[in-house]
Amino acid sequence: MRDLQMWAQLALAAAGAVDTIEVPRSENGFVSMPISYKSHDRPLMKRDEDNNVPLFNISVLSYLIELTIGTPGQPVKVAIDTGSSELWVNPNCKTSQSTAQYQECLTNGEYDPDQSSTSTDLNSMNTIPYGIGTVEIEYYKDNVALPNSTIKLKDIQVGAASRSQDLNEGILGLSFGGKAPTADLRYNNFVDELVLQNVTDSRTFSVALGNQDASNGGVIIFGGIDTGKFTGKMTTVPVLGPQGGENLYRVRRYWVQLKSIGSTMGGSSKKYDNSATAIVIDTGSSLSTLPSGVVSSMVRDLNGQTDRQGNVIVPCPSSSTTDNTFDFDFGAVPIRIPYRNFVIEAGPRTCILGVQAATSGGVMLLGDTFMRSAYVVFDQDNMQVGLAPYANCGENEQTIPAGGVGNVQGKCDSSNSNSGNGGGGGSNSGSGNGGSGSGDKKDTATGLSATLAPLALLFWTLCISFMTM
């Protein structure tokens, strides 16, 4: 009887051990975390005088990771944002713009510092403005754990919102923290603490948002890079200082130099005039903000029109536009954004180009409409950004070299790419464009779990039968 019970316990332990083969995990100085997608409708902004103009709702994606804060741990989901520096949670869900957004806000979880035995009230408050919305926060220090791992950061500064407007998720700011000489903050942020607490070897991280049609296929790797998520050699460009007289409160962002913007349509390529610009790469922006002259040229090329609110209404993607791309040149490897990925559906047979024209003196941004077709490495140690065309040909995660990612070769070929003719590179299917294949360690682990767990359950059932005889 004891032998049967022992074997049953071992079988269950084996099944449990297999099921815990998940990211995030820390090895060789990096930690990999999955990005989950949440789609919600957001009304595009309009001016007060435009009350009689139809207001479009566009479906946008939030890119979230999960953290567990406090003791015992309280799980919360936060949006990754390379355009800001601070971690805060608990938005005021009542200010959501729709019932659906309100429900989504509630499902992201809440952190109550009074319910944590390790929280410390810092008796300090702050107000943070964003592109849309603001938040007022009170600072605490508490432990932050990464789910499905043994990693627990101690005494991380976290903002708990006391009030917010038009913000549906907490935010994990991934811009510059407290390290001199680029310090934005008077304290070390999440990226800093990963290094200081020996989880990662560098203040770097890589982001693959993946195709918008993929099912939660994104990944962020702190201190690491996945060469199975891009094609060609990684191009690196320097991070610039604040541009255009920008004087945002305590914010230093990932400004880079864009050499040109162009298009390839019907097999013919061209560059847009006056398209060279300094620009910010920002995961926290749904749309991209480009020079007004470039946007006007795009409108002409697409036979589109700009409405009174500034929305660019264009033909929806079709078989005739399959090979059309917008081309962003940073250096050695251009990032070609498929037309279908640069367009947002706003209603039946109504599509909006995922850009807006910059106002005079406004900040240029490459938001999610760009990043879904790019693999981007943010490197604070070497003050550079690495860029390559996004693809998905499996998983090959590794530590980012001390000297940066310049000339690191992606293992994917163009058939896996999410750019140009490559099709839906975000797919995790085993064949076709973007297929993972046998080299994908995540799929291998999942398959192993799916095989052994039912066998362990069957063995446990037989053990129960013997024990009750």
C-alpha positions in Angstrom: 0.0 0.0 0.0 2.8 2.5 0.9 4.6 1.6 -2.3 1.5 2.4 -4.3 1.0 5.7 -2.5 4.7 6.6 -3.0 4.5 5.8 -6.7 1.3 7.8 -7.0 2.9 10.8 -5.3 5.9 10.6 -7.6 3.7 10.4 -10.6 1.8 13.5 -9.5 5.1 15.3 -8.8 6.4 14.4 -12.2 3.3 15.8 -13.9 3.5 19.0 -11.8 7.2 19.4 -12.6 6.5 19.2 -16.3 3.7 21.7 -16.2 5.9 24.3 -14.5 8.3 24.4 -17.6 7.1 27.9 -18.5 8.6 31.3 -18.9 9.6 33.5 -17.3 12.8 31.9 -16.2 16.3 33.3 -15.4 19.4 31.7 -16.8 22.7 33.0 -17.9 21.8 36.6 -16.9 18.5 37.1 -18.6 14.8 36.5 -17.9 12.1 35.9 -20.5 8.5 36.8 -19.9 5.4 36.3 -22.2 3.4 39.3 -23.4 -0.3 38.8 -23.4 -2.6 40.8 -25.7 -5.8 42.5 -24.7 -8.0 44.0 -27.4 -10.4 46.8 -26.6 -12.2 49.5 -28.5 -11.0 53.0 -28.0 -12.7 56.1 -29.4 -10.4 58.4 -31.4 -10.1 61.8 -29.9 -12.1 64.7 -31.3 -12.2 68.4 -30.7 -15.1 70.1 -28.9 -16.2 71.9 -32.1 -16.5 68.5 -33.9 -19.7 67.4 -32.1 -21.5 66.6 -35.4 -18.6 64.6 -36.8 -18.8 60.8 -36.6 -16.5 59.4 -33.9 -14.6 56.2 -34.9 -14.0 53.5 -32.4 -10.8 51.6 -33.2 -9.8 48.3 -31.9 -6.3 48.6 -30.3 -4.1 46.1 -28.4 -2.6 46.5 -25.0 0.6 44.5 -24.4 0.7 43.3 -20.8 2.9 41.3 -18.5 2.0 39.9 -15.1 3.8 40.7 -11.9 3.0 39.6 -8.4 3.4 42.3 -5.7 3.6 42.0 -2.0 3.5 39.2 0.6 1.4 37.2 0.1 1.7 37.9 -3.6 -1.1 39.9 -5.4 -1.0 39.4 -9.2 -1.5 42.4 -11.4 -1.1 42.9 -15.1 0.7 46.0 -16.4 1.2 47.5 -19.9 4.9 47.6 -21.0 5.8 51.2 -21.9 9.2 52.2 -23.3 8.0 55.9 -23.3 8.0 56.2 -19.5 10.1 55.2 -16.5 7.8 54.3 -13.5 5.9 51.2 -12.3 2.4 51.9 -11.0 -0.8 49.9 -10.6 -4.5 50.3 -9.7 -6.0 52.7 -12.3 -9.4 54.1 -11.4 -11.5 51.8 -13.6 -14.6 54.0 -13.2 -13.0 56.5 -15.6 -12.9 53.9 -18.4 -14.5 55.0 -21.6 -16.8 52.1 -22.0 -18.4 49.2 -20.1 -16.1 46.7 -21.9 -13.0 48.8 -20.9 -14.3 48.9 -17.3 -14.6 45.1 -17.1 -11.1 44.7 -18.7 -9.7 47.1 -16.2 -11.0 45.1 -13.3 -9.6 41.8 -14.6 -6.0 43.2 -14.5 -5.9 42.8 -10.7 -5.3 45.2 -7.8 -2.5 45.7 -5.3 -3.5 46.6 -1.7 -0.4 47.6 0.2 -2.3 47.2 3.5 -2.7 43.5 2.7 1.1 43.0 2.3 3.4 42.3 5.2 6.4 43.6 3.3 5.0 46.9 2.1 6.5 50.2 3.2 4.7 53.5 2.7 7.2 56.1 1.5 4.8 59.0 2.2 5.5 60.5 -1.2 3.1 61.2 -4.1 3.4 62.1 -7.7 1.3 63.0 -10.8 2.3 61.4 -14.1 0.9 62.8 -17.4 0.6 60.5 -20.5 -0.4 61.0 -24.1 -3.9 60.4 -23.0 -4.8 60.5 -19.4 -3.0 61.2 -16.1 -2.5 59.3 -12.9 -1.9 60.4 -9.3 0.1 57.8 -7.3 1.4 57.2 -3.8 4.7 55.4 -3.5 5.4 52.2 -1.7 8.3 49.8 -1.5 7.4 46.1 -1.7 8.6 42.8 -3.1 7.8 42.0 -6.7 7.9 38.4 -8.0 7.9 37.1 -11.5 5.2 34.5 -12.0 6.1 30.8 -12.8 9.7 31.4 -11.5 11.6 31.7 -8.2 12.6 35.3 -9.0 11.6 37.8 -6.3 12.9 41.3 -6.3 13.0 43.0 -2.9 12.0 46.6 -2.0 10.9 47.7 -5.4 9.4 51.2 -5.6 5.8 50.9 -6.8 3.1 53.6 -7.3 -0.4 52.8 -6.2 -2.9 55.0 -8.0 -5.1 57.2 -5.8 -6.7 58.8 -8.9 -6.5 58.3 -12.6 -8.2 59.5 -15.8 -8.7 57.5 -19.1 -6.1 54.8 -18.2 -7.3 51.2 -18.1 -4.1 49.4 -17.1 -1.3 50.0 -14.7 2.0 50.7 -16.5 5.5 49.3 -16.3 7.8 52.1 -17.5 10.9 50.7 -19.2 12.8 53.9 -20.0 15.7 55.3 -18.0 15.7 55.0 -14.2 18.1 56.2 -11.6 21.5 55.4 -13.1 23.7 58.4 -13.8 24.3 60.2 -16.2 21.0 59.4 -18.0 18.9 59.3 -14.8 15.3 60.3 -15.1 14.3 59.3 -11.6 15.6 59.8 -8.1 15.3 56.1 -7.5 16.1 52.8 -9.3 13.3 51.6 -11.5 12.4 48.0 -12.6 15.2 47.7 -15.2 17.8 49.0 -12.8 16.7 46.6 -10.0 16.9 43.5 -12.3 20.6 44.3 -12.6 21.3 45.4 -9.0 19.6 42.2 -7.7 21.6 40.0 -10.1 18.7 38.8 -12.2 20.1 40.2 -15.4 23.6 41.1 -16.5 22.8 44.4 -18.2 20.3 47.2 -18.5 18.9 45.9 -21.7 15.8 44.2 -22.9 14.3 43.0 -26.2 10.7 43.2 -27.4 8.8 41.1 -29.9 5.2 42.2 -30.0 4.4 39.9 -32.8 1.7 39.9 -35.4 -1.6 41.5 -34.3 -3.4 38.4 -35.5 -1.3 36.0 -33.4 -2.7 34.7 -30.1 -0.6 36.1 -27.3 2.7 35.3 -29.1 4.8 38.2 -27.8 7.8 38.1 -25.6 10.0 40.5 -23.6 13.5 39.4 -22.5 15.3 41.4 -19.9 19.0 41.0 -20.4 18.6 38.8 -23.5 17.7 38.4 -27.1 15.9 35.7 -29.1 17.5 35.2 -32.6 14.5 33.1 -33.5 12.4 36.2 -33.7 14.1 38.2 -36.4 15.8 37.9 -39.8 19.1 39.3 -41.1 21.7 41.1 -39.0 20.6 43.4 -36.2 21.1 47.1 -37.0 22.1 49.3 -34.1 21.5 53.1 -33.9 22.6 55.5 -31.1 20.1 56.7 -28.5 19.9 60.4 -28.9 19.3 63.0 -26.2 15.9 64.9 -26.0 15.0 66.4 -29.4 13.3 69.5 -30.6 13.4 71.4 -27.3 11.5 68.6 -25.6 11.3 69.3 -21.9 9.0 66.6 -20.5 8.9 66.2 -16.7 11.5 63.6 -15.7 11.3 61.6 -18.9 14.2 60.6 -21.1 13.1 58.5 -24.0 14.5 56.2 -26.7 15.1 58.8 -29.4 16.8 57.5 -32.6 17.6 58.9 -36.0 15.4 57.6 -38.8 17.1 58.1 -42.2 14.0 57.9 -44.4 10.5 56.7 -44.8 9.3 55.3 -48.1 6.8 52.9 -49.7 6.7 49.9 -52.0 3.5 49.6 -53.9 2.7 47.6 -57.0 6.4 46.6 -57.1 7.6 50.2 -57.3 9.6 51.8 -54.4 10.1 55.4 -53.5 11.3 57.6 -50.6 9.1 60.4 -49.2 10.6 63.9 -49.3 11.8 65.3 -45.9 11.2 62.1 -44.1 14.5 61.9 -42.2 13.7 62.7 -38.6 14.6 62.0 -35.0 11.9 59.7 -33.6 10.9 57.9 -30.4 10.3 54.2 -30.3 7.4 53.7 -27.9 5.5 50.5 -27.0 3.0 52.7 -25.1 1.6 54.3 -28.3 -1.0 52.5 -30.4 -0.4 54.8 -33.4 2.7 56.2 -35.0 3.2 59.9 -35.3 5.0 61.0 -38.5 5.9 64.3 -40.2 2.8 65.9 -41.7 4.3 65.9 -45.2 4.9 62.2 -45.1 1.4 61.5 -43.9 0.1 63.7 -46.8 2.1 61.6 -49.3 0.8 58.4 -47.8 -2.8 59.7 -48.2 -2.1 60.5 -51.9 -0.5 57.2 -52.6 -3.4 55.3 -51.1 -6.2 57.5 -52.6 -7.2 58.1 -49.0 -8.6 61.2 -47.3 -8.1 62.9 -44.0 -11.2 63.8 -42.0 -11.8 66.8 -39.7 -10.4 64.8 -36.7 -7.2 64.0 -38.5 -8.0 60.4 -39.1 -6.5 59.0 -42.4 -9.3 57.0 -44.0 -7.9 54.5 -46.5 -9.0 51.5 -48.5 -9.0 48.3 -46.5 -6.4 45.7 -47.3 -7.2 43.3 -50.2 -5.5 40.8 -52.4 -4.2 43.6 -54.6 -2.3 45.2 -51.6 -0.7 42.0 -50.2 2.8 43.0 -51.2 2.6 46.7 -50.4 4.8 48.0 -47.6 5.9 51.1 -45.8 9.6 51.1 -45.5 11.6 52.6 -42.6 15.3 52.9 -43.1 17.6 53.1 -40.1 20.7 51.8 -41.7 21.8 48.4 -43.0 18.4 46.6 -42.7 15.1 48.4 -43.6 12.0 47.6 -41.6 9.2 46.9 -44.1 5.8 47.2 -42.6 3.1 45.3 -44.5 0.2 47.5 -45.4 -2.2 45.2 -43.7 -0.3 45.6 -40.4 -0.3 49.4 -40.7 -4.1 49.7 -41.0 -6.7 49.5 -38.3 -10.3 48.5 -38.9 -12.7 51.2 -37.6 -16.0 49.7 -38.9 -17.5 47.7 -41.7 -15.4 48.3 -44.8 -13.9 51.3 -43.1 -10.1 51.4 -42.3 -7.8 54.0 -40.8 -4.1 54.2 -41.4 -2.3 53.7 -38.2 -0.6 57.1 -38.2 -1.3 60.6 -37.3 0.4 63.8 -38.5 2.7 65.5 -36.1 1.7 68.9 -35.0 4.1 71.8 -35.1 6.8 71.1 -32.6 5.2 67.7 -31.8 7.1 64.5 -30.9 7.6 61.9 -33.6 6.7 58.4 -32.5 6.9 54.9 -33.8 4.2 53.1 -31.9 2.7 49.6 -32.1 1.7 49.9 -35.8 5.5 49.9 -36.4 6.7 47.6 -33.6 4.5 44.6 -34.6 6.7 44.2 -37.6 10.1 44.8 -35.9 12.3 43.1 -33.3 13.7 45.9 -31.1 16.5 45.8 -28.5 16.7 48.7 -26.0 20.2 48.9 -24.6 20.8 51.5 -21.9 24.3 50.2 -21.1 25.6 51.0 -24.7 23.0 53.7 -25.3 21.8 52.1 -28.5 18.7 50.6 -30.0 18.9 47.4 -32.1 16.4 46.8 -34.9 15.6 44.0 -37.3 12.6 42.7 -39.2 10.4 40.6 -37.0 10.0 36.9 -37.8 9.1 33.7 -35.9 11.1 30.5 -36.6 11.2 29.1 -33.1 13.1 30.1 -30.0 16.8 30.7 -29.5 17.2 32.9 -26.4 20.6 34.1 -25.3 22.4 36.7 -23.2 22.9 40.1 -24.9 26.7 40.5 -25.4 28.5 43.1 -23.3 29.2 45.2 -26.4 25.6 45.2 -27.6 23.7 43.5 -30.4 25.4 45.0 -33.4 25.6 42.5 -36.3 24.0 39.7 -34.2 22.5 37.4 -36.9 18.8 36.3 -36.7 18.3 32.6 -37.5 15.1 33.1 -39.5 14.9 33.5 -43.2 12.6 35.8 -45.2 9.9 33.2 -45.5 9.3 33.5 -41.7 9.2 37.3 -41.7 6.3 39.5 -40.7 7.6 42.0 -43.2 7.2 42.2 -47.0 6.1 38.9 -48.5 6.5 36.9 -45.4 2.9 36.9 -44.3 1.8 36.3 -40.7 5.1 35.9 -38.9 3.4 35.9 -35.5 1.8 32.5 -36.0 2.9 29.7 -33.7 1.7 26.9 -36.0 4.1 24.2 -36.9 4.1 24.9 -40.6 3.7 27.8 -43.1 4.8 31.4 -42.5 6.1 31.9 -39.0 5.9 28.2 -38.1 7.8 27.3 -34.9 9.1 23.9 -36.1 10.9 21.4 -33.9 13.5 24.0 -32.8 11.0 25.9 -30.6 11.8 25.0 -27.0 8.5 26.4 -25.8 6.5 24.1 -28.1 8.7 21.2 -27.1 8.1 21.8 -23.4 4.3 22.2 -24.0 4.2 19.0 -26.0 6.1 17.1 -23.3 3.7 18.4 -20.7 0.7 17.5 -22.8 2.1 13.9 -23.2 3.2 13.1 -19.6 0.5 14.8 -17.6 -2.3 12.5 -18.9 -0.1 9.5 -18.4 0.5 10.5 -14.8 -3.2 11.1 -14.2 -3.9 7.6 -15.6 -1.3 6.1 -13.3 -2.8 7.9 -10.3 -6.2 6.6 -11.2 -4.9 3.0 -11.3 -3.2 3.6 -8.0 -6.5 4.7 -6.4 -8.2 1.6 -7.8 -5.6 -0.7 -6.2 -5.7 1.2 -2.9 -9.5 0.8 -2.6 -9.6 -2.9 -3.5 
